[in-house]
Amino acid sequence: MRYQIQGETLPVVICELEGGEKMITEGGGMAWMSPNMKMETSTNGGVGKAFGRMFSGESIFQNNYTAMGGPGMIAFASSFPGSIRAFEISPGNEMVFQKSAFLAGEAGVDVSIFFNKKVGAGLFGGEGFIMQKFSGNGTVFAEFDGHVVEYELQAGQQIVVDTGHLAGMTASCSMEIRSVPGVKNMLFGGEGFFNTVITGPGRIWLQTMPISNVAAVLRNYITTAK
């Protein structure tokens, strides 16, 4: 599979497939494709995995697209202003992303639910107790909100992130929630009560537009309206 990402505000990833190659995506992810792309809708892994995806912000069903009888082309467009990034997934190189980040991926990529081990991170961290984990083998395309900034954290190195700006991280990183020091800072600082602290080793992706309920509603509306 070969691909190119085009556009800035509302980008699209265009994938060129060899005969028999497959891509998976959520409903409404496909923007255009060659006529030899065959679509099949399934739970991809059974009821357990389907409900796991639902709790991580995705739909129960996924669409499988296969290039039939020769090379094919399929494009997946972003549903919200931001960025599309490609990630190579392999055993030992799993990724964790915010809810609803999954746009499309090769058939060997598994999208599952990710529970944060620290309860505080789930209750107060802005990313929610449940996130998305990508494992298996293949390329996955994730969509983030706004511009994306990357950091490489060394073992033990930390960065403090305001609620909702964490877009993704390698599974080798860990996150915890720390309260903002000082009552006046909490009440009048305008930064909320808690910050997310990410600890390396690993790479993180931060987004300039924090995920929020408003963003989630707009994303769902745009996707439904396609």
C-alpha positions in Angstrom: 0.0 0.0 0.0 1.3 3.4 -1.0 -0.3 6.7 0.3 -0.1 10.4 0.2 -1.6 13.0 2.5 -2.9 16.1 0.9 -4.5 19.3 2.2 -4.0 21.4 5.3 -7.2 22.5 7.1 -9.3 19.5 6.2 -6.7 16.9 4.8 -7.3 13.7 3.0 -5.2 10.5 2.7 -5.2 8.8 -0.7 -4.2 5.1 -0.7 -3.0 3.1 -3.7 -3.6 -0.6 -3.2 -2.3 -3.7 -5.0 -4.9 -6.3 -6.0 -6.3 -8.1 -3.0 -5.0 -5.5 -0.5 -7.6 -4.3 2.1 -8.2 -1.2 4.2 -10.5 -0.8 7.2 -12.3 2.4 8.3 -15.3 3.7 10.3 -18.6 4.4 8.6 -18.4 7.7 6.6 -14.6 7.6 6.4 -14.4 6.9 2.7 -14.3 10.0 0.5 -13.8 8.6 -3.0 -12.5 5.4 -4.6 -11.9 3.5 -7.8 -14.9 1.4 -9.0 -13.1 -2.0 -8.3 -13.0 -1.4 -4.5 -15.4 -3.8 -2.8 -17.0 -2.8 0.5 -18.0 -5.2 3.2 -19.3 -4.2 6.7 -18.5 -6.3 9.7 -17.8 -6.3 13.4 -14.1 -7.2 12.7 -13.3 -9.5 15.5 -16.7 -10.4 17.0 -19.0 -8.8 19.5 -16.4 -8.3 22.3 -14.0 -6.2 20.1 -17.0 -4.4 18.6 -18.2 -3.2 21.9 -14.7 -2.3 22.9 -14.4 0.0 19.9 -17.7 1.5 20.8 -16.5 2.5 24.3 -13.3 3.9 22.8 -15.3 6.3 20.7 -15.7 4.3 17.5 -18.7 2.5 16.0 -19.5 -1.2 16.5 -19.2 -1.9 12.7 -16.3 -1.2 10.4 -16.1 -1.1 6.6 -13.6 -3.3 4.9 -12.5 -2.2 1.4 -10.7 -4.7 -0.9 -9.1 -3.9 -4.3 -10.6 -6.5 -6.7 -9.1 -7.7 -9.9 -6.1 -5.4 -9.8 -4.8 -2.2 -8.3 -7.3 0.1 -6.6 -7.4 3.6 -5.1 -9.3 4.8 -2.0 -9.3 8.2 -0.2 -10.2 8.9 3.4 -11.0 12.5 4.4 -10.7 14.1 7.8 -14.0 14.9 9.6 -12.8 17.8 11.6 -10.2 20.7 11.0 -6.8 19.3 11.9 -4.2 16.9 10.8 -3.9 13.3 9.5 -0.8 11.4 10.6 0.4 7.9 9.5 1.8 5.5 12.0 3.6 2.1 11.5 2.2 -0.4 14.0 4.0 -3.6 14.9 4.5 -5.9 17.9 6.3 -3.8 20.6 5.4 -0.6 18.7 1.8 0.0 19.8 0.2 3.4 20.0 -2.4 5.0 22.2 -4.6 7.8 20.9 -7.5 10.0 22.0 -11.1 8.9 21.4 -12.3 9.0 17.7 -8.7 9.4 16.4 -9.0 6.3 14.1 -9.5 7.2 10.4 -8.4 4.2 8.5 -5.8 1.5 8.5 -4.5 -1.6 6.8 -6.3 -4.9 7.6 -3.5 -6.1 9.9 -4.1 -3.2 12.4 -6.2 -3.9 15.4 -8.2 -1.1 17.1 -9.1 -1.8 20.7 -10.1 -0.2 24.0 -7.4 1.2 26.3 -8.0 1.7 30.0 -5.7 4.0 31.8 -4.2 2.2 34.8 -4.4 5.3 37.0 -8.0 6.1 37.9 -7.3 9.7 38.4 -6.2 10.0 34.8 -9.5 8.7 33.7 -11.7 10.9 36.0 -9.8 14.2 35.6 -7.4 14.0 32.7 -9.5 15.3 29.9 -8.7 12.4 27.6 -11.2 10.2 29.5 -10.7 6.9 31.3 -11.0 5.1 27.9 -8.7 5.8 25.0 -7.8 3.9 21.8 -5.0 1.4 21.4 -3.6 0.3 18.0 -1.7 -2.9 17.8 -1.0 -5.6 15.2 0.9 -5.0 11.9 0.4 -2.3 9.3 -0.1 1.4 8.7 -2.8 3.3 10.6 -4.1 6.8 9.8 -5.2 9.0 12.8 -6.9 12.4 12.7 -6.0 15.0 15.3 -7.6 18.3 16.1 -5.7 21.4 15.0 -1.9 21.5 14.5 0.2 18.7 15.9 3.5 19.1 17.8 5.7 16.1 18.5 8.1 15.5 21.4 10.5 12.6 22.1 10.8 11.9 25.8 13.7 10.1 27.3 13.3 7.6 30.1 12.0 9.5 33.2 11.6 12.7 31.3 8.2 14.4 31.8 6.0 17.1 30.2 3.0 18.7 31.8 0.0 19.0 29.4 -3.1 21.0 29.8 -6.3 19.0 29.8 -7.3 17.7 26.3 -4.1 18.6 24.4 -2.7 15.0 24.5 -3.5 13.6 21.0 -1.5 10.4 21.2 1.6 8.6 22.6 3.6 5.5 22.2 2.4 2.7 24.6 5.8 2.9 26.3 4.8 6.3 27.8 2.7 6.6 31.0 0.3 9.3 32.1 -0.9 10.5 35.5 -3.0 13.4 36.8 -1.6 16.1 39.2 -3.7 18.8 40.8 -2.7 22.4 40.2 -0.9 23.6 43.3 -2.6 26.3 45.4 -6.3 27.0 45.9 -6.2 30.4 44.2 -4.5 28.9 41.2 -7.3 26.3 40.9 -10.1 28.7 41.4 -8.9 31.8 39.5 -6.0 30.6 37.2 -8.3 29.6 34.4 -6.4 26.4 33.8 -8.7 24.0 35.6 -7.9 21.9 38.7 -5.7 19.2 37.1 -2.9 18.8 34.6 -1.8 15.6 32.7 1.8 14.6 33.3 3.3 12.3 30.6 6.5 10.4 31.4 8.9 8.8 28.9 10.5 6.9 27.3 8.5 7.4 24.1 7.1 9.9 21.7 4.0 12.0 22.2 1.8 14.0 19.9 0.1 17.2 21.2 -2.7 19.0 19.5 -3.3 22.7 19.5 -7.1 22.3 19.6 -8.0 20.4 22.8 -10.6 17.7 22.5 -13.9 18.8 24.1 -17.5 17.9 24.1 -18.1 20.7 21.5 -15.5 19.3 19.2 -16.9 15.8 19.7 -20.4 16.9 18.8 -19.2 18.8 15.7 -17.1 15.8 14.6 -20.1 13.5 14.9 -22.3 15.9 13.1 -19.9 16.3 10.2 -19.4 12.6 9.9 -23.2 11.9 10.0 -23.8 14.6 7.4 -21.4 13.0 4.8 
